[in-house]
Amino acid sequence: MGMLHRLPGSRREASGFEWTLLRKLPRIALIGTLLPALAALAMRLVPLEGSLAQVEKQLQTADILAISVVVLHWTLVFTLAIACIIVVLMKGHGYVADAYELNDAEQPARD
């Protein structure tokens, strides 16, 4: 039997929640990106009180917070995508890959 041929008797498991989640991830990523961006934009539309330096500091804080939330969200979405792909691959057929021959499997060598 050569490399990457299906193992005899292997079967594919039924798909589950991983495909549902994979289909929803682009929408989740888009919504999770837009919400913090809209919150940072809303800070510019609301009249802020204080001196010019205080207003700039508040806007800069809102921008930094929005960017950090977006980066965290993208990281979580990417991690979920990797996990879903791993589950899809693991539920697939079994394949023959690299066989590892053990020469002394029946009689272990003594050191």
C-alpha positions as YAML, in Angstrom:
chain: A
units: angstrom
residues:
- id: 1
  name: MET
  ca: [0.00, 0.00, 0.00]
- id: 2
  name: GLY
  ca: [1.48, 3.34, -1.02]
- id: 3
  name: MET
  ca: [1.53, 6.66, 0.70]
- id: 4
  name: LEU
  ca: [-1.69, 8.62, 1.18]
- id: 5
  name: HIS
  ca: [-4.07, 5.86, 0.29]
- id: 6
  name: ARG
  ca: [-7.19, 5.32, 2.34]
- id: 7
  name: LEU
  ca: [-6.93, 2.83, 5.11]
- id: 8
  name: PRO
  ca: [-9.20, -0.16, 4.57]
- id: 9
  name: GLY
  ca: [-12.27, 0.07, 6.74]
- id: 10
  name: SER
  ca: [-11.91, 3.77, 7.48]
- id: 11
  name: ARG
  ca: [-15.06, 5.81, 7.33]
- id: 12
  name: ARG
  ca: [-15.95, 9.47, 7.26]
- id: 13
  name: GLU
  ca: [-17.83, 10.79, 10.26]
- id: 14
  name: ALA
  ca: [-20.91, 12.94, 9.86]
- id: 15
  name: SER
  ca: [-20.32, 16.67, 9.78]
- id: 16
  name: GLY
  ca: [-21.40, 18.63, 12.80]
- id: 17
  name: PHE
  ca: [-21.13, 22.08, 14.32]
- id: 18
  name: GLU
  ca: [-17.72, 22.74, 12.74]
- id: 19
  name: TRP
  ca: [-19.23, 23.36, 9.28]
- id: 20
  name: THR
  ca: [-21.94, 25.60, 10.71]
- id: 21
  name: LEU
  ca: [-19.33, 27.65, 12.52]
- id: 22
  name: LEU
  ca: [-17.02, 27.81, 9.47]
- id: 23
  name: ARG
  ca: [-19.88, 29.22, 7.39]
- id: 24
  name: LYS
  ca: [-20.63, 31.88, 10.03]
- id: 25
  name: LEU
  ca: [-17.03, 32.97, 10.66]
- id: 26
  name: PRO
  ca: [-16.83, 35.58, 7.85]
- id: 27
  name: ARG
  ca: [-19.97, 37.29, 9.15]
- id: 28
  name: ILE
  ca: [-18.69, 37.07, 12.73]
- id: 29
  name: ALA
  ca: [-15.38, 38.59, 11.65]
- id: 30
  name: LEU
  ca: [-17.10, 41.44, 9.80]
- id: 31
  name: ILE
  ca: [-19.47, 42.30, 12.63]
- id: 32
  name: GLY
  ca: [-16.71, 42.06, 15.20]
- id: 33
  name: THR
  ca: [-14.60, 44.45, 13.13]
- id: 34
  name: LEU
  ca: [-17.35, 46.98, 12.45]
- id: 35
  name: LEU
  ca: [-18.64, 47.33, 16.02]
- id: 36
  name: PRO
  ca: [-15.43, 48.68, 17.60]
- id: 37
  name: ALA
  ca: [-14.80, 50.86, 14.52]
- id: 38
  name: LEU
  ca: [-18.28, 52.34, 14.82]
- id: 39
  name: ALA
  ca: [-17.75, 52.94, 18.54]
- id: 40
  name: ALA
  ca: [-14.52, 54.83, 17.83]
- id: 41
  name: LEU
  ca: [-16.31, 56.81, 15.12]
- id: 42
  name: ALA
  ca: [-19.18, 57.61, 17.50]
- id: 43
  name: MET
  ca: [-16.68, 59.15, 19.91]
- id: 44
  name: ARG
  ca: [-15.91, 61.74, 17.24]
- id: 45
  name: LEU
  ca: [-19.59, 62.58, 16.75]
- id: 46
  name: VAL
  ca: [-20.37, 63.06, 20.46]
- id: 47
  name: PRO
  ca: [-19.39, 66.47, 21.83]
- id: 48
  name: LEU
  ca: [-16.66, 65.89, 24.42]
- id: 49
  name: GLU
  ca: [-15.96, 68.23, 27.30]
- id: 50
  name: GLY
  ca: [-12.57, 69.41, 28.44]
- id: 51
  name: SER
  ca: [-9.57, 71.09, 26.97]
- id: 52
  name: LEU
  ca: [-8.29, 70.27, 23.50]
- id: 53
  name: ALA
  ca: [-5.56, 68.04, 24.97]
- id: 54
  name: GLN
  ca: [-8.09, 66.11, 27.04]
- id: 55
  name: VAL
  ca: [-10.40, 65.60, 24.06]
- id: 56
  name: GLU
  ca: [-7.50, 64.38, 21.91]
- id: 57
  name: LYS
  ca: [-6.44, 62.01, 24.67]
- id: 58
  name: GLN
  ca: [-9.97, 60.59, 24.93]
- id: 59
  name: LEU
  ca: [-10.17, 60.11, 21.16]
- id: 60
  name: GLN
  ca: [-6.75, 58.49, 21.05]
- id: 61
  name: THR
  ca: [-7.72, 56.16, 23.91]
- id: 62
  name: ALA
  ca: [-10.90, 55.19, 22.06]
- id: 63
  name: ASP
  ca: [-8.90, 54.49, 18.88]
- id: 64
  name: ILE
  ca: [-6.34, 52.37, 20.70]
- id: 65
  name: LEU
  ca: [-9.08, 50.43, 22.47]
- id: 66
  name: ALA
  ca: [-10.95, 49.84, 19.19]
- id: 67
  name: ILE
  ca: [-7.79, 48.64, 17.43]
- id: 68
  name: SER
  ca: [-6.90, 46.28, 20.27]
- id: 69
  name: VAL
  ca: [-10.42, 44.83, 20.38]
- id: 70
  name: VAL
  ca: [-10.37, 44.28, 16.60]
- id: 71
  name: VAL
  ca: [-6.98, 42.55, 16.72]
- id: 72
  name: LEU
  ca: [-8.15, 40.34, 19.60]
- id: 73
  name: HIS
  ca: [-11.32, 39.50, 17.69]
- id: 74
  name: TRP
  ca: [-9.41, 38.60, 14.52]
- id: 75
  name: THR
  ca: [-7.11, 36.38, 16.58]
- id: 76
  name: LEU
  ca: [-10.08, 34.57, 18.09]
- id: 77
  name: VAL
  ca: [-11.77, 34.12, 14.70]
- id: 78
  name: PHE
  ca: [-8.53, 32.81, 13.16]
- id: 79
  name: THR
  ca: [-8.06, 30.38, 16.06]
- id: 80
  name: LEU
  ca: [-11.63, 29.13, 15.70]
- id: 81
  name: ALA
  ca: [-11.12, 28.66, 11.96]
- id: 82
  name: ILE
  ca: [-8.00, 26.57, 12.57]
- id: 83
  name: ALA
  ca: [-9.86, 24.48, 15.17]
- id: 84
  name: CYS
  ca: [-12.77, 23.87, 12.77]
- id: 85
  name: ILE
  ca: [-10.41, 22.87, 9.97]
- id: 86
  name: ILE
  ca: [-8.64, 20.43, 12.28]
- id: 87
  name: VAL
  ca: [-11.97, 18.87, 13.28]
- id: 88
  name: VAL
  ca: [-13.01, 18.56, 9.62]
- id: 89
  name: LEU
  ca: [-9.72, 16.84, 8.78]
- id: 90
  name: MET
  ca: [-9.91, 14.54, 11.78]
- id: 91
  name: LYS
  ca: [-13.45, 13.45, 10.87]
- id: 92
  name: GLY
  ca: [-12.35, 12.47, 7.37]
- id: 93
  name: HIS
  ca: [-11.09, 9.15, 6.12]
- id: 94
  name: GLY
  ca: [-7.96, 7.62, 7.55]
- id: 95
  name: TYR
  ca: [-4.96, 7.60, 5.24]
- id: 96
  name: VAL
  ca: [-1.71, 5.71, 5.15]
- id: 97
  name: ALA
  ca: [1.12, 8.17, 5.61]
- id: 98
  name: ASP
  ca: [4.66, 7.40, 6.65]
- id: 99
  name: ALA
  ca: [4.99, 3.94, 8.09]
- id: 100
  name: TYR
  ca: [7.49, 3.64, 10.91]
- id: 101
  name: GLU
  ca: [9.03, 0.20, 10.96]
- id: 102
  name: LEU
  ca: [10.08, -1.08, 14.36]
- id: 103
  name: ASN
  ca: [12.82, -3.62, 13.85]
- id: 104
  name: ASP
  ca: [12.81, -4.82, 17.43]
- id: 105
  name: ALA
  ca: [9.08, -4.66, 18.10]
- id: 106
  name: GLU
  ca: [8.75, -8.33, 19.03]
- id: 107
  name: GLN
  ca: [12.01, -8.60, 20.95]
- id: 108
  name: PRO
  ca: [13.10, -5.19, 22.35]
- id: 109
  name: ALA
  ca: [16.83, -4.64, 22.25]
- id: 110
  name: ARG
  ca: [18.61, -4.47, 25.57]
- id: 111
  name: ASP
  ca: [20.93, -1.55, 26.18]
...
